[in-house]
Amino acid sequence: MKYRAETRRYEDMEYRRCGESGLALSALSLGLWHNFGQEADSQAAKAMVECAFDRGITHFDLANNYGPPPGSAEERFGRILRESLSPYRDELVISTKAGYTMWPGPYGDWGSRKYLVASLDQSLKRMGLEYVDIFYHHRPDPNTPLEETMGALSHLVNQGKALYVGISNYKADEAKRAMALLKEAGTPCILNQVRYSILDRWVEKDGLLDAMANRCGTICFSPLAQGLLSSTYLDGSIPQGSRAREDHFLKQKMITPYRVQLLNELNTIARSRGQSLSQMAISWLLKDERITSVLIGARTTAQLRENIDALSNTAPFTAEEREAIDRVSERWG
Ligand SMILES: NC(=O)c1ccc[n+]([C@@H]2O[C@H](COP(=O)([O-])OP(=O)(O)OC[C@H]3O[C@@H](n4cnc5c(N)ncnc54)[C@H](OP(=O)(O)O)[C@@H]3O)[C@@H](O)[C@H]2O)c1
């Protein structure tokens, strides 16, 4: 049956502006790093994208290397667009990135102009798009002048292949330099995409949010610490199908009995707030207005729905709750 988007899709979602730009993102964005590659269940992938859009998520985040194999998440997303979401293209913010290994030889990685320009062309072909809304440099490159990398991003905006540009995994000092270069080029940096969660607080130690000074937005990835901040591991087991089962990006050795106990302590706080652990992890990030969007991953529509429902609990965190969460986070190490 032909997909028709939910007519009330904008009623319950919050939209936050990316820094000083005119672009607003849904407070939750859907990431396609896992569960959208060639080996993923195609019906489940399509159902998640449609469910997200029906609930007001406008932003879908990809990268050249998402899969496996690399490139296959973009191909699958392209198919989903053609099958259902293409009539809504102007309501979507589609992002992709380049910065990690994509093809062999010296031109398929890092941050040269040669790599970034070729990579975006490949991404556009895979997704069947004329332009992406946001193109990111995926990680800082210590061996390429930042002027060259930022110059390549600007060039792609001027060519019309990206509407906006962003950076990812840039620390405060590098981010400030990148922002200055992009501003000077007339193509401001609108987002820095960084790992941030209750359990991973480097952003706070680095002073990143202050450095962005609301001129550039911040979008957080792995808000559930790849699923640790959910009900999945609370009983200490590692269920079939879970990310830790793959023991690749989320290592089983991280899930010690002591850490399971800490997750249960967080879960108790979440329950007292009337939330699941994953919902509290999302609300905890969104309480900071400097966070533009929280970039969630999901394997099933049930997980996605549970995460989106976090937005219906707008109870502020009390000082006691914040302190209790901070204490667990410090003990996590
Ligand atoms: N810029 C970068 O360098 C970078 C790096 C990483 C990610 N990202 C982006 O950020 C996105 C999100 O990252 P992430 O996938 O690590 O985020 P995440 O939301 O922390 O983890 C997603 C995983 O958590 C589990 N999960 C989600 N909701 C759940 C729920 N309600 N109940 C139980 N488990 C739940 C699922 O794991 P199971 O499969 O175990 O069920 C899911 O695959 C990526 O897709 C990508 O777009 C960017």
The ligand as an SDF file (V2000), in Angstrom:
LIG
                    3D

 48 52  0  0  0  0  0  0  0  0999 V2000
   29.5210   11.2290   13.7900 N   0  0  0  0  0  0  0  0  0  0  0  0
   29.9390   10.0800   14.2610 C   0  0  0  0  0  0  0  0  0  0  0  0
   31.1480    9.7990   14.3480 O   0  0  0  0  0  0  0  0  0  0  0  0
   28.9140    9.0840   14.7170 C   0  0  0  0  0  0  0  0  0  0  0  0
   29.3020    7.9500   15.4330 C   0  0  0  0  0  0  0  0  0  0  0  0
   28.3080    7.0750   15.8680 C   0  0  0  0  0  0  0  0  0  0  0  0
   26.9700    7.3280   15.5750 C   0  0  0  0  0  0  0  0  0  0  0  0
   26.6390    8.4250   14.8560 N   0  0  0  0  0  0  0  0  0  0  0  0
   25.2260    8.7180   14.4940 C   0  0  0  0  0  0  0  0  0  0  0  0
   24.4150    8.6310   15.6500 O   0  0  0  0  0  0  0  0  0  0  0  0
   23.3670    7.6730   15.4280 C   0  0  0  0  0  0  0  0  0  0  0  0
   22.9980    7.0280   16.7210 C   0  0  0  0  0  0  0  0  0  0  0  0
   24.1270    6.3330   17.2710 O   0  0  0  0  0  0  0  0  0  0  0  0
   23.9110    5.0060   18.0640 P   0  0  0  0  0  0  0  0  0  0  0  0
   23.2200    4.0230   17.1740 O   0  0  0  0  0  0  0  0  0  0  0  0
   25.1580    4.6290   18.7080 O   0  0  0  0  0  0  0  0  0  0  0  0
   22.8330    5.5410   19.1530 O   0  0  0  0  0  0  0  0  0  0  0  0
   22.1740    4.9430   20.4320 P   0  0  0  0  0  0  0  0  0  0  0  0
   20.7800    5.4580   20.3790 O   0  0  0  0  0  0  0  0  0  0  0  0
   23.0200    5.2670   21.6030 O   0  0  0  0  0  0  0  0  0  0  0  0
   22.1950    3.3610   20.2590 O   0  0  0  0  0  0  0  0  0  0  0  0
   21.2930    2.7280   19.3930 C   0  0  0  0  0  0  0  0  0  0  0  0
   21.0670    1.3070   19.8830 C   0  0  0  0  0  0  0  0  0  0  0  0
   20.5040    1.3510   21.1760 O   0  0  0  0  0  0  0  0  0  0  0  0
   19.5270    0.3530   21.3090 C   0  0  0  0  0  0  0  0  0  0  0  0
   18.2460    1.0140   21.5730 N   0  0  0  0  0  0  0  0  0  0  0  0
   17.7450    2.1450   21.0540 C   0  0  0  0  0  0  0  0  0  0  0  0
   16.5630    2.4320   21.5910 N   0  0  0  0  0  0  0  0  0  0  0  0
   16.2960    1.4480   22.4700 C   0  0  0  0  0  0  0  0  0  0  0  0
   15.2220    1.1820   23.3320 C   0  0  0  0  0  0  0  0  0  0  0  0
   14.1710    1.9950   23.4220 N   0  0  0  0  0  0  0  0  0  0  0  0
   15.2660    0.0450   24.1010 N   0  0  0  0  0  0  0  0  0  0  0  0
   16.3200   -0.7870   24.0310 C   0  0  0  0  0  0  0  0  0  0  0  0
   17.3860   -0.5720   23.2330 N   0  0  0  0  0  0  0  0  0  0  0  0
   17.3630    0.5360   22.4600 C   0  0  0  0  0  0  0  0  0  0  0  0
   19.5430   -0.4520   20.0430 C   0  0  0  0  0  0  0  0  0  0  0  0
   20.5140   -1.4670   20.2590 O   0  0  0  0  0  0  0  0  0  0  0  0
   20.2590   -3.0000   19.9700 P   0  0  0  0  0  0  0  0  0  0  0  0
   20.5660   -3.1390   18.5210 O   0  0  0  0  0  0  0  0  0  0  0  0
   21.2700   -3.6510   20.8710 O   0  0  0  0  0  0  0  0  0  0  0  0
   18.8480   -3.3230   20.3270 O   0  0  0  0  0  0  0  0  0  0  0  0
   20.0720    0.5380   19.0350 C   0  0  0  0  0  0  0  0  0  0  0  0
   20.6720   -0.0750   17.9350 O   0  0  0  0  0  0  0  0  0  0  0  0
   23.9520    6.7410   14.3760 C   0  0  0  0  0  0  0  0  0  0  0  0
   22.9730    6.0110   13.6730 O   0  0  0  0  0  0  0  0  0  0  0  0
   24.6680    7.7210   13.4810 C   0  0  0  0  0  0  0  0  0  0  0  0
   23.7490    8.3840   12.6450 O   0  0  0  0  0  0  0  0  0  0  0  0
   27.5760    9.3090   14.4320 C   0  0  0  0  0  0  0  0  0  0  0  0
  1  2  1  0
  2  3  2  0
  2  4  1  0
  4  5  1  0
  4 48  2  0
  5  6  2  0
  6  7  1  0
  7  8  2  0
  8  9  1  0
  8 48  1  0
  9 10  1  0
  9 46  1  0
 10 11  1  0
 11 12  1  0
 11 44  1  0
 12 13  1  0
 13 14  1  0
 14 15  2  0
 14 16  1  0
 14 17  1  0
 17 18  1  0
 18 19  2  0
 18 20  1  0
 18 21  1  0
 21 22  1  0
 22 23  1  0
 23 24  1  0
 23 42  1  0
 24 25  1  0
 25 26  1  0
 25 36  1  0
 26 27  1  0
 26 35  1  0
 27 28  2  0
 28 29  1  0
 29 30  1  0
 29 35  2  0
 30 31  1  0
 30 32  2  0
 32 33  1  0
 33 34  2  0
 34 35  1  0
 36 37  1  0
 36 42  1  0
 37 38  1  0
 38 39  2  0
 38 40  1  0
 38 41  1  0
 42 43  1  0
 44 45  1  0
 44 46  1  0
 46 47  1  0
M  CHG  2   8   1  16  -1
M  END
$$$$
